[in-house]
Amino acid sequence: MRISKSLSAGILLLLASCNSSTPSSESQESPASNEVVFSDPEPPVKEEGMVWIPGGEFIMGTNEADAYPAEKPAVKVKVSGFWMDTHEVTNAEFAKFVEETGYITVAERKPEWEELKKQLPPGTPKPDDSILVPGSMVFTPPPYPVPTQDISLWWSWVNGASWKNPEGPGTDWKGRENHPVVHIAFEDAQAYAKWAGKRLPNEFEWEFAARGGVNGKRFAWGDELTPSGKHLANTFQGNFPNENHAMDGFLATSPVKSFPPNSFGLYDMIGNVWELTSDWYDALKLARIAGQAPKLDAGMNPCYNPDNPFAQERVIKGGSFLCSPNYCVNYRPSARQGQAFDSGTSNVGFRLVKDPTNKSVSMN
C-alpha cells in the first residue's frame, strides 16, 4: 500500500475503518423483554447542562436481521448511573476551551510519520513531506451517482481543514456556534474533557443513554425511522452520496437541539455527528461478551478490526448526517464503528459524562 497525493494518510485510515456494507441477513431471537430496570436515583445536586442517566441492566447490541455483524449478538449489560451532556459539544463551547488553554487540535498539527506508520502495513514508504501537512477529512459529495464501494469518491483530505475551518481555508465556524464541533480526534476530546472536569462515555454507557430506558427498539424513538412522516434526527435522505434531499431540513450538521430529545432529555443521540467514546473498537466485542468468540490476549492490540489488522481505533456511536438507507444504516443505538484515534472528520464530534461517585460497568 502506498500513500499518494490523491489518497493521503487520512483517507487510507478511513478506507481501512469504513463500515458501509449492506447489513447481514442472518436472524436470531432477541433476549429478554423491553423493560429496563433502573438502579441509581438522581443525586440531589444537579450538574449544569447535564441530565441524570439512572443506570441499570439493559440489552446492548441487537439480533436484528438488518444490522451489521459488529452489533451482534444482543447481550445483557449493567451500568451505574452517571450525568451526561444534554447535547454534543458545540463550536462555541470548544472555542471557549481553546481561548482559555491555547490548545491546538490534532488536525492543526503536522502529522507525525513515526506515529502514523504504526497503523499501516510494515514497509509502507514514508510519503513526501509535502503531503504530511495539517488537515482533515471533509465530505465532498460528487455531482453524479458513484459506486458506494470507494469512499475516496466523496471523502477528501483537505489541507487546512480543522474545527476552525470545517471545509478548509476560507470557511469558518462563525455562524455555526451552536453546531457540534467536528474534526476532533480522540486526543482533542480527552483534552477538552479534562478541562471540563468530565470524561468521555464508554460505549455501554452511551448506548444505555441513547436507548432512553427501552430495550429492543430499532431506533432511539421506536421501530419506525420517520413515524407519521416526521424526521426525528439529522440523517441523509436521497441517493447517497450525491443527492441529499434534506427532507429533515439540513444538508450537513444541524444546531444542537434541532430535533426532539429522548426520554432522558438527551438531544441528537442519533444522527447529526458520530460521537466518540472511550473504548477501543473491537469488531467482535459483543460476541466475546456472549462467549461466541475468544477473548483478546493481554498482549494483543486492544483494537480488533478484521479489515485492518494495524488499526488503532476508538468506538464511535450514533451515526451522522451522512447515514442513508441506501448506504449505511448507522442511525440506530446499537450501531458501532471504529474511528482512527488520531484522525477527525467533518462528521465526528463528542459529548461528555460525569460520575457522581465511583462507577462500574459489568456484564452478565
Protein Blocks (a to p, Z undefined) as FASTA:
>chain_A
ZZdfklcfklmmmmmmpccbccdfbdcddehjfbdcdfbdcdfbdcehiacdebiaddeh
jfbfbbcfklpccdddddddddddfbdcdfklmmmmmmmnopacfklpccdfklmmmmpc
ehiacddfklmccddddddddfbdcdfkbmklmpccdehiafklmnoghiafehplmpcc
ehiafklmmmmmmmnopacddfklmmmmmnnopahiablnbjbfbgghiafbdcdedjdf
kbcgklnopabdcdehkaccdfkopahkgghiacddfbdcdfklmmmmnopaccddfkbc
fbdcfklmkbccdddehiaakbcfkloccbbfklccdddfkbccfkbccdddddfbdcdd
ddZZ
